[in-house]
Amino acid sequence: MEYSTLGRSGLRISRLCLGAMTFGAGTGIWGDIAGLDRAQATRLVAMAVEHGINLIDTADVYWQGHSETVVGQALADLGLDESRMLVATKVRLRTGAGHNDVGLGRSHIMRSMETSLRRIGRDHIDLIRRTLRA
C-alpha cells in the first residue's frame, strides 16, 4: 500500500480508504443501498487492515448514524485504535428537525461531532469533511 501525508496535518494515510456507507441498517434510501451488519463490517475492516488501509470513511447521516456505530463496533472488536485505523466522518446534512440541525454553523457542527464521537467510541475524529449538497 502507498501512503501520503495529509496536507500539513502530519497524518500518514493510505492512498485508498474503506468507505462505510453500507455499514449498518436503515430505511428509505439507505435500505435500498445495502446493509452490512456488525460481523460483516468487522470482517471487511479486518481485510482492509490486512491490505494496509488505515483510513475508514463514514458520515453522520449514513443509515441515520448507524454506520458510525457499526464502524466503532468493528474497530473495538478488532482492537484497532488510531495508531492502526484513522476515522473520517462528514457533517452538513440534516440530522434532526430543528433549525440548527443542518448546515455548517458552529452549533450543528459541534453537536454532530459530539454525537459522532459517542457513536464511534473515540475521543477525537481524525478527519472531518463537509458533505456535498444532497
CNS distance restraints for C-alpha pairs under 8 A (distance, minus, plus):
assign (resid   1 and name CA) (resid  14 and name CA) 6.63 0.50 0.50
assign (resid   1 and name CA) (resid  15 and name CA) 7.23 0.50 0.50
assign (resid   1 and name CA) (resid  51 and name CA) 6.97 0.50 0.50
assign (resid   1 and name CA) (resid  52 and name CA) 5.49 0.50 0.50
assign (resid   1 and name CA) (resid  53 and name CA) 7.26 0.50 0.50
assign (resid   2 and name CA) (resid  14 and name CA) 5.91 0.50 0.50
assign (resid   2 and name CA) (resid  15 and name CA) 5.69 0.50 0.50
assign (resid   3 and name CA) (resid  12 and name CA) 6.15 0.50 0.50
assign (resid   3 and name CA) (resid  13 and name CA) 5.30 0.50 0.50
assign (resid   3 and name CA) (resid  14 and name CA) 4.31 0.50 0.50
assign (resid   3 and name CA) (resid  15 and name CA) 5.36 0.50 0.50
assign (resid   4 and name CA) (resid  12 and name CA) 5.49 0.50 0.50
assign (resid   4 and name CA) (resid  13 and name CA) 5.49 0.50 0.50
assign (resid   4 and name CA) (resid  14 and name CA) 6.44 0.50 0.50
assign (resid   4 and name CA) (resid  15 and name CA) 6.53 0.50 0.50
assign (resid   5 and name CA) (resid   9 and name CA) 7.49 0.50 0.50
assign (resid   5 and name CA) (resid  10 and name CA) 5.89 0.50 0.50
assign (resid   5 and name CA) (resid  11 and name CA) 5.51 0.50 0.50
assign (resid   5 and name CA) (resid  12 and name CA) 4.52 0.50 0.50
assign (resid   5 and name CA) (resid  13 and name CA) 6.27 0.50 0.50
assign (resid   6 and name CA) (resid  10 and name CA) 6.30 0.50 0.50
assign (resid   6 and name CA) (resid  11 and name CA) 5.44 0.50 0.50
assign (resid   6 and name CA) (resid  12 and name CA) 6.29 0.50 0.50
assign (resid   6 and name CA) (resid  13 and name CA) 6.70 0.50 0.50
assign (resid  13 and name CA) (resid  53 and name CA) 7.92 0.50 0.50
assign (resid  13 and name CA) (resid  54 and name CA) 6.19 0.50 0.50
assign (resid  13 and name CA) (resid  55 and name CA) 6.42 0.50 0.50
assign (resid  13 and name CA) (resid  86 and name CA) 7.93 0.50 0.50
assign (resid  14 and name CA) (resid  52 and name CA) 7.03 0.50 0.50
assign (resid  14 and name CA) (resid  53 and name CA) 5.40 0.50 0.50
assign (resid  14 and name CA) (resid  54 and name CA) 5.72 0.50 0.50
assign (resid  14 and name CA) (resid  55 and name CA) 6.65 0.50 0.50
assign (resid  15 and name CA) (resid  53 and name CA) 7.87 0.50 0.50
assign (resid  16 and name CA) (resid  53 and name CA) 6.34 0.50 0.50
assign (resid  16 and name CA) (resid  55 and name CA) 7.70 0.50 0.50
assign (resid  17 and name CA) (resid  53 and name CA) 5.97 0.50 0.50
assign (resid  17 and name CA) (resid  54 and name CA) 6.91 0.50 0.50
assign (resid  17 and name CA) (resid  55 and name CA) 4.95 0.50 0.50
assign (resid  17 and name CA) (resid  56 and name CA) 5.54 0.50 0.50
assign (resid  17 and name CA) (resid  57 and name CA) 6.83 0.50 0.50
assign (resid  18 and name CA) (resid  45 and name CA) 7.63 0.50 0.50
assign (resid  18 and name CA) (resid  48 and name CA) 6.96 0.50 0.50
assign (resid  18 and name CA) (resid  53 and name CA) 7.17 0.50 0.50
assign (resid  18 and name CA) (resid  55 and name CA) 6.35 0.50 0.50
assign (resid  18 and name CA) (resid  56 and name CA) 4.64 0.50 0.50
assign (resid  18 and name CA) (resid  57 and name CA) 6.08 0.50 0.50
assign (resid  19 and name CA) (resid  56 and name CA) 5.91 0.50 0.50
assign (resid  19 and name CA) (resid  57 and name CA) 4.85 0.50 0.50
assign (resid  19 and name CA) (resid  58 and name CA) 6.35 0.50 0.50
assign (resid  20 and name CA) (resid  56 and name CA) 6.84 0.50 0.50
assign (resid  20 and name CA) (resid  57 and name CA) 5.78 0.50 0.50
assign (resid  20 and name CA) (resid  58 and name CA) 5.06 0.50 0.50
assign (resid  20 and name CA) (resid  67 and name CA) 6.50 0.50 0.50
assign (resid  20 and name CA) (resid  71 and name CA) 7.32 0.50 0.50
assign (resid  21 and name CA) (resid  57 and name CA) 7.95 0.50 0.50
assign (resid  21 and name CA) (resid  58 and name CA) 6.00 0.50 0.50
assign (resid  21 and name CA) (resid  59 and name CA) 7.49 0.50 0.50
assign (resid  21 and name CA) (resid  62 and name CA) 5.75 0.50 0.50
assign (resid  21 and name CA) (resid  63 and name CA) 7.74 0.50 0.50
assign (resid  21 and name CA) (resid  67 and name CA) 6.52 0.50 0.50
assign (resid  22 and name CA) (resid  30 and name CA) 7.96 0.50 0.50
assign (resid  22 and name CA) (resid  33 and name CA) 6.91 0.50 0.50
assign (resid  22 and name CA) (resid  34 and name CA) 5.51 0.50 0.50
assign (resid  22 and name CA) (resid  35 and name CA) 5.23 0.50 0.50
assign (resid  22 and name CA) (resid  36 and name CA) 5.95 0.50 0.50
assign (resid  22 and name CA) (resid  62 and name CA) 7.83 0.50 0.50
assign (resid  22 and name CA) (resid  67 and name CA) 7.13 0.50 0.50
assign (resid  23 and name CA) (resid  35 and name CA) 5.77 0.50 0.50
assign (resid  23 and name CA) (resid  36 and name CA) 4.74 0.50 0.50
assign (resid  23 and name CA) (resid  37 and name CA) 6.52 0.50 0.50
assign (resid  23 and name CA) (resid  38 and name CA) 7.70 0.50 0.50
assign (resid  23 and name CA) (resid  41 and name CA) 6.20 0.50 0.50
assign (resid  23 and name CA) (resid  63 and name CA) 7.89 0.50 0.50
assign (resid  23 and name CA) (resid  66 and name CA) 7.46 0.50 0.50
assign (resid  23 and name CA) (resid  67 and name CA) 4.76 0.50 0.50
assign (resid  23 and name CA) (resid  68 and name CA) 7.95 0.50 0.50
assign (resid  23 and name CA) (resid  70 and name CA) 6.18 0.50 0.50
assign (resid  23 and name CA) (resid  71 and name CA) 7.17 0.50 0.50
assign (resid  24 and name CA) (resid  35 and name CA) 5.31 0.50 0.50
assign (resid  24 and name CA) (resid  36 and name CA) 5.43 0.50 0.50
assign (resid  24 and name CA) (resid  37 and name CA) 5.58 0.50 0.50
assign (resid  24 and name CA) (resid  38 and name CA) 7.33 0.50 0.50
assign (resid  24 and name CA) (resid  63 and name CA) 6.30 0.50 0.50
assign (resid  24 and name CA) (resid  66 and name CA) 5.32 0.50 0.50
assign (resid  24 and name CA) (resid  67 and name CA) 4.89 0.50 0.50
assign (resid  24 and name CA) (resid  69 and name CA) 7.86 0.50 0.50
assign (resid  24 and name CA) (resid  70 and name CA) 6.00 0.50 0.50
assign (resid  25 and name CA) (resid  30 and name CA) 7.34 0.50 0.50
assign (resid  25 and name CA) (resid  31 and name CA) 6.73 0.50 0.50
assign (resid  25 and name CA) (resid  34 and name CA) 7.94 0.50 0.50
assign (resid  25 and name CA) (resid  35 and name CA) 5.17 0.50 0.50
assign (resid  25 and name CA) (resid  36 and name CA) 7.18 0.50 0.50
assign (resid  25 and name CA) (resid  37 and name CA) 7.25 0.50 0.50
assign (resid  25 and name CA) (resid  63 and name CA) 6.02 0.50 0.50
assign (resid  25 and name CA) (resid  66 and name CA) 6.76 0.50 0.50
assign (resid  25 and name CA) (resid  67 and name CA) 7.79 0.50 0.50
assign (resid  26 and name CA) (resid  30 and name CA) 5.55 0.50 0.50
assign (resid  26 and name CA) (resid  31 and name CA) 5.21 0.50 0.50
assign (resid  26 and name CA) (resid  35 and name CA) 7.75 0.50 0.50
assign (resid  26 and name CA) (resid  63 and name CA) 5.08 0.50 0.50
assign (resid  26 and name CA) (resid  64 and name CA) 7.11 0.50 0.50
assign (resid  26 and name CA) (resid  66 and name CA) 7.75 0.50 0.50
assign (resid  27 and name CA) (resid  31 and name CA) 4.49 0.50 0.50
assign (resid  27 and name CA) (resid  32 and name CA) 7.70 0.50 0.50
assign (resid  27 and name CA) (resid  63 and name CA) 7.55 0.50 0.50
assign (resid  28 and name CA) (resid  32 and name CA) 6.73 0.50 0.50
assign (resid  29 and name CA) (resid  33 and name CA) 6.67 0.50 0.50
assign (resid  30 and name CA) (resid  34 and name CA) 7.02 0.50 0.50
assign (resid  30 and name CA) (resid  35 and name CA) 7.92 0.50 0.50
assign (resid  30 and name CA) (resid  62 and name CA) 7.31 0.50 0.50
assign (resid  30 and name CA) (resid  63 and name CA) 5.65 0.50 0.50
assign (resid  31 and name CA) (resid  35 and name CA) 7.01 0.50 0.50
assign (resid  36 and name CA) (resid  40 and name CA) 5.57 0.50 0.50
assign (resid  36 and name CA) (resid  41 and name CA) 5.72 0.50 0.50
assign (resid  37 and name CA) (resid  41 and name CA) 6.02 0.50 0.50
assign (resid  37 and name CA) (resid  70 and name CA) 7.47 0.50 0.50
assign (resid  38 and name CA) (resid  42 and name CA) 5.99 0.50 0.50
assign (resid  38 and name CA) (resid  70 and name CA) 5.75 0.50 0.50
assign (resid  38 and name CA) (resid  73 and name CA) 6.92 0.50 0.50
assign (resid  38 and name CA) (resid  74 and name CA) 6.49 0.50 0.50
assign (resid  39 and name CA) (resid  43 and name CA) 6.31 0.50 0.50
assign (resid  39 and name CA) (resid  74 and name CA) 7.69 0.50 0.50
assign (resid  40 and name CA) (resid  44 and name CA) 6.30 0.50 0.50
assign (resid  41 and name CA) (resid  45 and name CA) 6.14 0.50 0.50
assign (resid  41 and name CA) (resid  70 and name CA) 7.22 0.50 0.50
assign (resid  41 and name CA) (resid  71 and name CA) 7.45 0.50 0.50
assign (resid  41 and name CA) (resid  74 and name CA) 6.39 0.50 0.50
assign (resid  42 and name CA) (resid  46 and name CA) 6.14 0.50 0.50
assign (resid  42 and name CA) (resid  73 and name CA) 7.85 0.50 0.50
assign (resid  42 and name CA) (resid  74 and name CA) 4.49 0.50 0.50
assign (resid  42 and name CA) (resid  75 and name CA) 7.38 0.50 0.50
assign (resid  42 and name CA) (resid  77 and name CA) 7.14 0.50 0.50
assign (resid  42 and name CA) (resid  78 and name CA) 7.29 0.50 0.50
assign (resid  43 and name CA) (resid  47 and name CA) 6.28 0.50 0.50
assign (resid  44 and name CA) (resid  48 and name CA) 6.24 0.50 0.50
assign (resid  45 and name CA) (resid  49 and name CA) 6.25 0.50 0.50
assign (resid  45 and name CA) (resid  74 and name CA) 7.05 0.50 0.50
assign (resid  45 and name CA) (resid  75 and name CA) 7.75 0.50 0.50
assign (resid  46 and name CA) (resid  50 and name CA) 6.22 0.50 0.50
assign (resid  46 and name CA) (resid  78 and name CA) 7.25 0.50 0.50
assign (resid  47 and name CA) (resid  51 and name CA) 6.38 0.50 0.50
assign (resid  48 and name CA) (resid  52 and name CA) 6.45 0.50 0.50
assign (resid  48 and name CA) (resid  53 and name CA) 5.19 0.50 0.50
assign (resid  48 and name CA) (resid  54 and name CA) 7.72 0.50 0.50
assign (resid  49 and name CA) (resid  53 and name CA) 5.09 0.50 0.50
assign (resid  49 and name CA) (resid  54 and name CA) 6.38 0.50 0.50
assign (resid  49 and name CA) (resid  84 and name CA) 7.94 0.50 0.50
assign (resid  49 and name CA) (resid  85 and name CA) 7.78 0.50 0.50
assign (resid  53 and name CA) (resid  85 and name CA) 7.74 0.50 0.50
assign (resid  54 and name CA) (resid  84 and name CA) 6.05 0.50 0.50
assign (resid  54 and name CA) (resid  85 and name CA) 4.46 0.50 0.50
assign (resid  54 and name CA) (resid  86 and name CA) 5.82 0.50 0.50
assign (resid  55 and name CA) (resid  85 and name CA) 5.49 0.50 0.50
assign (resid  55 and name CA) (resid  86 and name CA) 4.59 0.50 0.50
assign (resid  55 and name CA) (resid  87 and name CA) 5.72 0.50 0.50
assign (resid  55 and name CA) (resid  88 and name CA) 7.11 0.50 0.50
assign (resid  56 and name CA) (resid  85 and name CA) 7.06 0.50 0.50
assign (resid  56 and name CA) (resid  86 and name CA) 6.30 0.50 0.50
assign (resid  56 and name CA) (resid  87 and name CA) 5.10 0.50 0.50
assign (resid  56 and name CA) (resid  88 and name CA) 6.12 0.50 0.50
assign (resid  57 and name CA) (resid  87 and name CA) 6.07 0.50 0.50
assign (resid  57 and name CA) (resid  88 and name CA) 4.66 0.50 0.50
assign (resid  57 and name CA) (resid  89 and name CA) 5.76 0.50 0.50
assign (resid  58 and name CA) (resid  62 and name CA) 7.05 0.50 0.50
assign (resid  58 and name CA) (resid  67 and name CA) 6.66 0.50 0.50
assign (resid  58 and name CA) (resid  68 and name CA) 6.28 0.50 0.50
assign (resid  58 and name CA) (resid  71 and name CA) 7.93 0.50 0.50
assign (resid  58 and name CA) (resid  87 and name CA) 7.76 0.50 0.50
assign (resid  58 and name CA) (resid  88 and name CA) 6.19 0.50 0.50
assign (resid  58 and name CA) (resid  89 and name CA) 4.78 0.50 0.50
assign (resid  58 and name CA) (resid  90 and name CA) 6.86 0.50 0.50
assign (resid  59 and name CA) (resid  65 and name CA) 7.21 0.50 0.50
assign (resid  59 and name CA) (resid  67 and name CA) 7.38 0.50 0.50
assign (resid  59 and name CA) (resid  68 and name CA) 6.85 0.50 0.50
assign (resid  59 and name CA) (resid  88 and name CA) 7.82 0.50 0.50
assign (resid  59 and name CA) (resid  89 and name CA) 4.55 0.50 0.50
assign (resid  59 and name CA) (resid  90 and name CA) 4.56 0.50 0.50
assign (resid  59 and name CA) (resid  91 and name CA) 6.83 0.50 0.50
assign (resid  60 and name CA) (resid  64 and name CA) 6.92 0.50 0.50
assign (resid  60 and name CA) (resid  65 and name CA) 4.92 0.50 0.50
assign (resid  60 and name CA) (resid  67 and name CA) 7.82 0.50 0.50
assign (resid  60 and name CA) (resid  68 and name CA) 6.79 0.50 0.50
assign (resid  60 and name CA) (resid  89 and name CA) 6.76 0.50 0.50
assign (resid  60 and name CA) (resid  90 and name CA) 6.18 0.50 0.50
assign (resid  60 and name CA) (resid  91 and name CA) 6.37 0.50 0.50
assign (resid  60 and name CA) (resid  95 and name CA) 7.65 0.50 0.50
assign (resid  60 and name CA) (resid 112 and name CA) 7.00 0.50 0.50
assign (resid  60 and name CA) (resid 116 and name CA) 6.40 0.50 0.50
assign (resid  61 and name CA) (resid  65 and name CA) 5.21 0.50 0.50
assign (resid  61 and name CA) (resid  93 and name CA) 6.99 0.50 0.50
assign (resid  61 and name CA) (resid  94 and name CA) 7.66 0.50 0.50
assign (resid  61 and name CA) (resid  95 and name CA) 6.60 0.50 0.50
assign (resid  62 and name CA) (resid  66 and name CA) 6.72 0.50 0.50
assign (resid  62 and name CA) (resid  67 and name CA) 5.60 0.50 0.50
assign (resid  62 and name CA) (resid  68 and name CA) 7.69 0.50 0.50
assign (resid  63 and name CA) (resid  67 and name CA) 5.81 0.50 0.50
assign (resid  64 and name CA) (resid  95 and name CA) 7.58 0.50 0.50
assign (resid  65 and name CA) (resid  69 and name CA) 6.78 0.50 0.50
assign (resid  65 and name CA) (resid 116 and name CA) 7.78 0.50 0.50
assign (resid  65 and name CA) (resid 119 and name CA) 7.73 0.50 0.50
assign (resid  66 and name CA) (resid  70 and name CA) 6.23 0.50 0.50
assign (resid  66 and name CA) (resid 119 and name CA) 7.97 0.50 0.50
assign (resid  67 and name CA) (resid  71 and name CA) 6.09 0.50 0.50
assign (resid  68 and name CA) (resid  72 and name CA) 6.19 0.50 0.50
assign (resid  68 and name CA) (resid 116 and name CA) 6.70 0.50 0.50
assign (resid  68 and name CA) (resid 119 and name CA) 5.67 0.50 0.50
assign (resid  68 and name CA) (resid 120 and name CA) 5.47 0.50 0.50
assign (resid  69 and name CA) (resid  73 and name CA) 6.24 0.50 0.50
assign (resid  69 and name CA) (resid 119 and name CA) 4.57 0.50 0.50
assign (resid  69 and name CA) (resid 120 and name CA) 5.44 0.50 0.50
assign (resid  70 and name CA) (resid  74 and name CA) 6.05 0.50 0.50
assign (resid  70 and name CA) (resid 120 and name CA) 7.74 0.50 0.50
assign (resid  71 and name CA) (resid  75 and name CA) 6.17 0.50 0.50
assign (resid  71 and name CA) (resid 120 and name CA) 6.29 0.50 0.50
assign (resid  72 and name CA) (resid  76 and name CA) 6.12 0.50 0.50
assign (resid  72 and name CA) (resid 119 and name CA) 6.48 0.50 0.50
assign (resid  72 and name CA) (resid 120 and name CA) 3.94 0.50 0.50
assign (resid  72 and name CA) (resid 121 and name CA) 5.67 0.50 0.50
assign (resid  72 and name CA) (resid 122 and name CA) 7.93 0.50 0.50
assign (resid  73 and name CA) (resid  77 and name CA) 5.97 0.50 0.50
assign (resid  73 and name CA) (resid 120 and name CA) 7.36 0.50 0.50
assign (resid  74 and name CA) (resid  78 and name CA) 6.22 0.50 0.50
assign (resid  75 and name CA) (resid  79 and name CA) 5.94 0.50 0.50
assign (resid  75 and name CA) (resid  80 and name CA) 5.02 0.50 0.50
assign (resid  75 and name CA) (resid  81 and name CA) 7.20 0.50 0.50
assign (resid  75 and name CA) (resid  85 and name CA) 7.95 0.50 0.50
assign (resid  76 and name CA) (resid  80 and name CA) 6.25 0.50 0.50
assign (resid  76 and name CA) (resid  81 and name CA) 7.96 0.50 0.50
assign (resid  80 and name CA) (resid  84 and name CA) 5.71 0.50 0.50
assign (resid  80 and name CA) (resid  85 and name CA) 6.11 0.50 0.50
assign (resid  81 and name CA) (resid  85 and name CA) 6.12 0.50 0.50
assign (resid  81 and name CA) (resid  86 and name CA) 7.87 0.50 0.50
assign (resid  82 and name CA) (resid  86 and name CA) 5.17 0.50 0.50
assign (resid  82 and name CA) (resid  87 and name CA) 7.71 0.50 0.50
assign (resid  86 and name CA) (resid 125 and name CA) 7.99 0.50 0.50
assign (resid  86 and name CA) (resid 126 and name CA) 5.96 0.50 0.50
assign (resid  87 and name CA) (resid 125 and name CA) 6.05 0.50 0.50
assign (resid  87 and name CA) (resid 126 and name CA) 5.46 0.50 0.50
assign (resid  87 and name CA) (resid 127 and name CA) 6.49 0.50 0.50
assign (resid  88 and name CA) (resid 125 and name CA) 6.51 0.50 0.50
assign (resid  88 and name CA) (resid 126 and name CA) 5.91 0.50 0.50
assign (resid  88 and name CA) (resid 127 and name CA) 4.45 0.50 0.50
assign (resid  88 and name CA) (resid 128 and name CA) 5.72 0.50 0.50
assign (resid  88 and name CA) (resid 129 and name CA) 7.49 0.50 0.50
assign (resid  89 and name CA) (resid 116 and name CA) 7.93 0.50 0.50
assign (resid  89 and name CA) (resid 125 and name CA) 7.44 0.50 0.50
assign (resid  89 and name CA) (resid 127 and name CA) 6.51 0.50 0.50
assign (resid  89 and name CA) (resid 128 and name CA) 5.25 0.50 0.50
assign (resid  89 and name CA) (resid 129 and name CA) 6.39 0.50 0.50
assign (resid  90 and name CA) (resid 128 and name CA) 5.48 0.50 0.50
assign (resid  90 and name CA) (resid 129 and name CA) 4.67 0.50 0.50
assign (resid  90 and name CA) (resid 130 and name CA) 5.22 0.50 0.50
assign (resid  90 and name CA) (resid 131 and name CA) 5.54 0.50 0.50
assign (resid  91 and name CA) (resid 103 and name CA) 7.71 0.50 0.50
assign (resid  91 and name CA) (resid 104 and name CA) 7.47 0.50 0.50
assign (resid  91 and name CA) (resid 109 and name CA) 6.52 0.50 0.50
assign (resid  91 and name CA) (resid 112 and name CA) 6.85 0.50 0.50
assign (resid  91 and name CA) (resid 113 and name CA) 7.86 0.50 0.50
assign (resid  91 and name CA) (resid 128 and name CA) 7.33 0.50 0.50
assign (resid  91 and name CA) (resid 129 and name CA) 6.42 0.50 0.50
assign (resid  91 and name CA) (resid 130 and name CA) 4.97 0.50 0.50
assign (resid  91 and name CA) (resid 131 and name CA) 5.66 0.50 0.50
assign (resid  92 and name CA) (resid 102 and name CA) 5.70 0.50 0.50
assign (resid  92 and name CA) (resid 103 and name CA) 4.43 0.50 0.50
assign (resid  92 and name CA) (resid 104 and name CA) 5.57 0.50 0.50
assign (resid  92 and name CA) (resid 108 and name CA) 7.81 0.50 0.50
assign (resid  92 and name CA) (resid 109 and name CA) 7.44 0.50 0.50
assign (resid  92 and name CA) (resid 130 and name CA) 5.71 0.50 0.50
assign (resid  92 and name CA) (resid 131 and name CA) 5.53 0.50 0.50
assign (resid  92 and name CA) (resid 132 and name CA) 7.83 0.50 0.50
assign (resid  93 and name CA) (resid 102 and name CA) 5.29 0.50 0.50
assign (resid  93 and name CA) (resid 103 and name CA) 6.11 0.50 0.50
assign (resid  93 and name CA) (resid 131 and name CA) 6.76 0.50 0.50
assign (resid  93 and name CA) (resid 133 and name CA) 7.47 0.50 0.50
assign (resid  93 and name CA) (resid 134 and name CA) 7.55 0.50 0.50
assign (resid  94 and name CA) (resid 101 and name CA) 5.57 0.50 0.50
assign (resid  94 and name CA) (resid 102 and name CA) 4.23 0.50 0.50
assign (resid  94 and name CA) (resid 103 and name CA) 7.19 0.50 0.50
assign (resid  95 and name CA) (resid 101 and name CA) 5.52 0.50 0.50
assign (resid  95 and name CA) (resid 102 and name CA) 6.41 0.50 0.50
assign (resid  95 and name CA) (resid 112 and name CA) 7.92 0.50 0.50
assign (resid  96 and name CA) (resid 101 and name CA) 5.17 0.50 0.50
assign (resid  96 and name CA) (resid 102 and name CA) 7.55 0.50 0.50
assign (resid  97 and name CA) (resid 101 and name CA) 6.49 0.50 0.50
assign (resid 100 and name CA) (resid 105 and name CA) 7.45 0.50 0.50
assign (resid 100 and name CA) (resid 107 and name CA) 6.62 0.50 0.50
assign (resid 100 and name CA) (resid 108 and name CA) 5.68 0.50 0.50
assign (resid 101 and name CA) (resid 108 and name CA) 5.44 0.50 0.50
assign (resid 102 and name CA) (resid 108 and name CA) 6.11 0.50 0.50
assign (resid 103 and name CA) (resid 108 and name CA) 6.65 0.50 0.50
assign (resid 103 and name CA) (resid 109 and name CA) 7.80 0.50 0.50
assign (resid 104 and name CA) (resid 108 and name CA) 6.55 0.50 0.50
assign (resid 104 and name CA) (resid 109 and name CA) 6.12 0.50 0.50
assign (resid 104 and name CA) (resid 130 and name CA) 7.84 0.50 0.50
assign (resid 105 and name CA) (resid 109 and name CA) 6.21 0.50 0.50
assign (resid 106 and name CA) (resid 110 and name CA) 5.96 0.50 0.50
assign (resid 107 and name CA) (resid 111 and name CA) 6.13 0.50 0.50
assign (resid 108 and name CA) (resid 112 and name CA) 5.83 0.50 0.50
assign (resid 109 and name CA) (resid 113 and name CA) 6.05 0.50 0.50
assign (resid 110 and name CA) (resid 114 and name CA) 6.12 0.50 0.50
assign (resid 111 and name CA) (resid 115 and name CA) 6.24 0.50 0.50
assign (resid 112 and name CA) (resid 116 and name CA) 6.12 0.50 0.50
assign (resid 113 and name CA) (resid 117 and name CA) 6.05 0.50 0.50
assign (resid 114 and name CA) (resid 118 and name CA) 6.46 0.50 0.50
assign (resid 115 and name CA) (resid 119 and name CA) 6.25 0.50 0.50
assign (resid 116 and name CA) (resid 120 and name CA) 6.00 0.50 0.50
assign (resid 117 and name CA) (resid 121 and name CA) 5.73 0.50 0.50
assign (resid 117 and name CA) (resid 122 and name CA) 5.51 0.50 0.50
assign (resid 117 and name CA) (resid 123 and name CA) 6.26 0.50 0.50
assign (resid 117 and name CA) (resid 124 and name CA) 6.50 0.50 0.50
assign (resid 117 and name CA) (resid 125 and name CA) 6.96 0.50 0.50
assign (resid 118 and name CA) (resid 122 and name CA) 7.00 0.50 0.50
